Amino acid sequence: MMRILSTIFITKRRIQDLSEEDLEWYKAEKVSINTDILDNFDVYKLNAKILNVGDISIHHIVTGYILNHIAYNCEDNKDLANAEQSHSDLIPGVYEGGAKIWECTDDVLQYLATNFKSQEWRGKRFLDLGCGVGLLGIYVYNCGGTVHFQDYNRDVLTQITIPNVLLNLAAVKSVGDVEDSTESPEYKEIQAADVELLEEEVEFYAGDWCKYADITSNSAKFDYILTSETIYNPKNQQKLLNTIYKKLSANGVALVAAKTYYFGVGGGLRQFETVITADDRFQYKIVWSTSTEGIGREILELKLKDVRGI
């Protein structure tokens, strides 16, 4: 099992003021796989590990080393550097926690692996919304899906998400072949032709959710939208629903994984359900929940209401 961040209390030390009246959210932009990322691929390989989810293997970097390096050596990754230097998981409008693997990500991975055959995702279109390190999108990409990876921070995409996707592209062993997640991964060299083929299947976008929806308004909508730990701030929940509404196909499914309550921030699933109900564009149900006491974790399935308003 992956090492996950299980903190349910977001303290003043870990999150800066959530007051957003004066915030200017980042513009959305498409992020390309550039030569700087490819030139650092040997570093990514040395810091890689394997996570097995059902019959699928996900290759990803251990972010601790990367973040420590960025914090003190990289002037071009100021959002990540600021977060690391201030020991903050969240800086509203600046950094939204994308470098961490939050615990509900594992819930979605296990839910998908347990309830669906990996072959079902072949040829489907996915949006990993608020993707962070990108494990959800990588899982369905390894199953044959086409994916948009979207995260608020360009730094997260260039330093973590894209390297993770490249590791899976370059993995020598087929998905599911690795018996032990402690085994050292093997990778081939990535050629320009590999990147060209990859960019036909995946795209990366940074910036505000709604602005992402605007700049991709002419793109095909998604069969599935996957999002994890993105409802902690109640002020952003309507924006999340608006984005899902704009990007989800008529018969599509959105999976929203989160905790029932986020101490110190105010969001949570019961509160989010009131927003969904007031919005009146979605039908929803709980498809998975923890059985442990205390702060629970759940996955909500959202679908668009049909033209008859059911």
Helices and strands as residue ranges (DSSP letters): E 29-31, H 35-39, H 41-46, E 48-53, E 56-61, H 63-73, H 78-85, H 103-115, G 118-121, E 125-129, H 135-142, E 146-151, H 154-156, I 157-161, H 162-170, H 192-198, E 202-206, H 209-215, E 222-228, G 234-236, H 237-247, E 248-259, H 269-279, E 282-289, E 297-304
